[in-house]
Amino acid sequence: MAKKCKDYVSELNDYLDGELAPELCQEIEKHVGKCENCRIMINSMKQTVELVCEGKPTQLPQELQVRLNQALKKRWDAKFGKQK
């Protein structure tokens, strides 16, 4: 019985890390060659790994930084009470 997309999802990280048996890699590559959704998912995962590995700091826009800090402070205060 042929595997479906959901059968490969749990193996994609190991596939990208090169930690799968060659036979399984070939099976995944054959599936990805025919399945656009899985191809998009793998390409997205590769790009995410590359961006994380680059580790370039990015400055948030000021408005977003303020809103994020306010949201974090609100959660902190709700959990631990207001700090003086």
Secondary structure, DSSP 8 states (H G I E B T S, - for coil): ----HHHHHTTHHHHHTT-S-HHHHHHHHHHHHH-HHHHHHHHHHHHHHHHHHH-------HHHHHHHHHHHHHHHHHHH----
